[in-house]
């Protein structure tokens, strides 16, 4: 019994011996190598596709632009963060993300010819004036009505740049067309508040300011996100009455020259009269002061001499007489004293006021 169950039997020794290595089929080995190579190629392709996917989202914003990234149609970010500045940026490919470029650094131009006469492109480039046609051509020539019921032609050109890209892009379908209508409206509105003469001749600057003010008010109310700058506002009478307007302008200019000359003469005459009046007034004041001072001095002298006269009138009179005679005789060449006559009658005094002319002497001949 013990010999049958012993592990050292010949059968057990045969089972415990190592098995020989299994040799693979060459076809299976080749297939495995092919699968391994294909998997490497797939990994390389996937890596290339990932790089292409990442690279496809890179975009550049130019220096005169800003960009807005839309993700599923909505701007990404809040406030100014929604505006991408010039440089390199990345976004998911379309249709996840979409990039909208806004040229904020560029200047745009709009021109309103709704109130202007018809011009071909060649005539507009050359600045040719229209020729009289007898009447306006309905549907071809534009015009505006002024406050005094006249007809004039008006055109305007404005430059604008974008100040609020969000409003400019998303709040309106076409801001350029809207600005065109705003400028047309401003021209008609300004014309209705000016007379033809003021709009064409006298107050062209005020007319231009009225047009720009109307445009700015409308842009502010609508919040278009642009800032406008005036470039040109032109007004012109109809060609058939252009000569009459020129004649009126020439007459007004001549009238203004005459008025300026009259005002200049009036200012000169006024200044001269004021100067003469000042001289006369100053002379009068000087004379008045002199007379006042003289009278005051004489009054003071009289007040000082009055007590002496009252004390001895005769002595005072003689003293005054002696002083007067002294003043009179100071520069006299011949002096004569006439005492009173004992009978009280006046003396008779005969004066020879001029000497007799001397007779010329005869020259005696000198002896040789």
Buried (B, 14 or more C-beta within 10 A) or exposed (E): EEEEEEEEEEEEEEEEEEEEEEEEEEEEEEEEEEEEEEEEEEEEEEEEEEEEEEEEBEBEBEEEBBBBBBBEEEBBEEEEEBBBEBEEBEBBEEEEBBBBBBBBEEEBEBBBBBBBBBBEEEEBEEEEEBEEEEEBEEEEBBBBBBBEEBBBBBBBBBBBBBEBBBBBBBEBEEBEEBBBEBBBBBBBBBBEBBBBBBBBBBBBEBBBBBBBEBBBEBBEEBEBBBEBEBBEBBBBBBBBBBEEBEEBBEEEEEEEEEEEEEEEEEEEEEEEEEEEEEEEEEEEEEEEEEEEEEEEEEEEEEEEEEEEBEEEEEEBEEBEEEEEEEEEEEEEEEEEEEEEEEEEEEEEEEEEEEEEEEEEEEEEEEEE
